[in-house]
Amino acid sequence: MLALGLILNTLGIGLFCWAIFAIAVYALPFFVALSIGMTAFQSGAGLIGALLIATAGGALTLVLGQVAVAVTRPLALRIAIATAFAVPAAVAGHRVVFALSQFGVPSPAWREVFACLGAVCVGVTAWMRLIVLAEARPFEPDGVVESPS
């Protein structure tokens, strides 16, 4: 019975870590949606209105970020946009790894080391997903032939 518990705990933590890496790109849209939703709720929009406004704001942030990375031609600007998405993901990764390390690591210094390593891993994963998946294509108008034969 003890072995089954250890196996299930390992699988559960592995699934949780996989989920953190899979949704790392969505940290900035989530933070934007949360901020917009809380502001709308506090200004009197009601629960349904705040949820609708928050969902629209988060979706718009995600779409605009991905379109901006895909359309932008200068590499420095693409890196800056991807970094704007990676920083909240790194902060979320730091907090998750720090919380998980409190279960098995007694030293506060080592917990912080593991949390910083987790932040770097999650931030780089989010950054690479946004950069690699949004491949920039050269802008060529339809119907223009460069070298007619």
C-alpha positions as CSV (number, residue, x, y, z in Angstrom):
1,M,0.0,0.0,0.0
2,L,2.9,2.3,0.8
3,A,4.4,1.7,-2.7
4,L,1.1,2.6,-4.4
5,G,0.9,5.8,-2.4
6,L,4.5,6.8,-3.5
7,I,3.8,6.0,-7.1
8,L,0.5,8.0,-7.1
9,N,2.2,10.9,-5.4
10,T,5.0,10.9,-8.0
11,L,2.5,10.7,-10.8
12,G,0.5,13.5,-9.3
13,I,3.5,15.8,-8.9
14,G,4.6,15.0,-12.4
15,L,1.2,15.8,-13.8
16,F,1.2,19.1,-11.9
17,C,4.6,20.0,-13.2
18,W,3.6,19.1,-16.8
19,A,0.5,21.4,-16.4
20,I,2.7,24.3,-15.2
21,F,4.9,24.0,-18.3
22,A,1.9,23.5,-20.6
23,I,0.1,26.7,-19.4
24,A,3.1,28.9,-18.8
25,V,2.4,31.0,-21.9
26,Y,-1.0,31.9,-20.5
27,A,0.4,33.6,-17.3
28,L,0.3,37.1,-18.7
29,P,-3.2,36.9,-20.2
30,F,-4.4,35.3,-16.9
31,F,-2.9,38.2,-14.9
32,V,-4.4,40.8,-17.2
33,A,-7.8,39.1,-17.1
34,L,-7.6,38.9,-13.3
35,S,-6.7,42.5,-13.0
36,I,-9.4,43.7,-15.4
37,G,-12.0,41.4,-13.8
38,M,-11.2,42.7,-10.3
39,T,-11.3,46.3,-11.4
40,A,-14.6,45.8,-13.2
41,F,-16.2,44.0,-10.2
42,Q,-15.1,46.7,-7.8
43,S,-16.5,49.4,-10.1
44,G,-19.9,47.8,-10.0
45,A,-20.1,45.6,-13.1
46,G,-21.4,42.7,-11.2
47,L,-20.1,39.1,-11.2
48,I,-21.3,38.2,-14.7
49,G,-20.1,41.4,-16.2
50,A,-16.7,41.2,-14.6
51,L,-16.3,37.6,-15.8
52,L,-17.2,38.6,-19.4
53,I,-14.9,41.6,-19.4
54,A,-12.0,39.6,-17.8
55,T,-12.4,36.8,-20.4
56,A,-12.4,39.2,-23.2
57,G,-9.4,41.1,-21.9
58,G,-7.3,37.9,-21.3
59,A,-8.2,36.5,-24.8
60,L,-7.4,39.8,-26.4
61,T,-4.0,39.9,-24.6
62,L,-3.1,36.4,-25.8
63,V,-4.2,37.0,-29.4
64,L,-2.5,40.4,-29.6
65,G,0.7,39.0,-28.2
66,Q,0.8,36.0,-30.6
67,V,0.0,38.2,-33.6
68,A,2.6,40.8,-32.5
69,V,5.3,38.2,-32.3
70,A,4.3,36.6,-35.6
71,V,4.0,39.9,-37.6
72,T,6.9,41.8,-36.1
73,R,10.0,41.6,-38.3
74,P,12.8,43.0,-36.0
75,L,14.2,40.2,-33.8
76,A,14.8,42.6,-30.9
77,L,11.1,43.5,-30.8
78,R,10.0,39.9,-31.0
79,I,12.3,39.1,-28.1
80,A,10.9,42.0,-26.1
81,I,7.3,40.8,-26.7
82,A,8.1,37.2,-25.8
83,T,9.9,38.4,-22.7
84,A,6.8,40.3,-21.6
85,F,5.0,37.0,-21.7
86,A,7.9,35.0,-20.1
87,V,8.3,37.2,-17.0
88,P,4.9,36.5,-15.4
89,A,5.4,32.8,-16.3
90,A,8.7,32.9,-14.5
91,V,7.1,34.5,-11.4
92,A,4.4,31.9,-11.4
93,G,7.0,29.1,-11.8
94,H,9.0,30.5,-8.9
95,R,6.0,30.5,-6.6
96,V,4.8,27.0,-7.6
97,V,8.3,25.5,-7.1
98,F,8.8,27.3,-3.9
99,A,5.4,26.0,-2.6
100,L,6.2,22.4,-3.7
101,S,9.7,22.5,-2.3
102,Q,8.3,23.2,1.2
103,F,7.1,19.6,1.4
104,G,10.5,18.0,1.0
105,V,13.3,20.5,1.5
106,P,13.9,21.7,5.0
107,S,16.5,24.4,4.3
108,P,15.1,27.8,3.3
109,A,18.2,28.5,1.2
110,W,17.8,25.4,-0.9
111,R,14.1,26.1,-1.3
112,E,15.0,29.4,-2.8
113,V,17.6,27.8,-5.0
114,F,15.1,25.3,-6.3
115,A,12.5,28.0,-6.8
116,C,14.9,30.2,-8.8
117,L,15.8,27.2,-11.0
118,G,12.1,26.5,-11.5
119,A,11.5,30.1,-12.4
120,V,14.2,30.0,-15.0
121,C,12.9,26.7,-16.5
122,V,9.3,27.8,-16.7
123,G,10.2,31.3,-18.0
124,V,12.5,29.9,-20.7
125,T,9.8,27.4,-21.7
126,A,7.2,30.1,-22.1
127,W,9.6,32.3,-24.0
128,M,10.6,29.5,-26.4
129,R,7.0,28.4,-27.0
130,L,6.1,31.9,-28.0
131,I,9.2,32.5,-30.2
132,V,9.2,29.1,-31.9
133,L,5.5,28.7,-32.5
134,A,5.0,32.1,-34.0
135,E,7.4,31.9,-36.9
136,A,7.6,35.2,-38.8
137,R,7.0,35.0,-42.5
138,P,8.2,37.5,-45.0
139,F,5.6,39.9,-46.1
140,E,4.9,39.6,-49.8
141,P,1.8,41.0,-51.4
142,D,-0.3,38.6,-53.5
143,G,0.1,38.7,-57.2
144,V,3.6,40.3,-57.2
145,V,6.2,38.3,-59.2
146,E,9.8,39.1,-58.4
147,S,11.5,37.5,-61.4
148,P,9.2,36.8,-64.3
149,S,10.4,34.0,-66.6
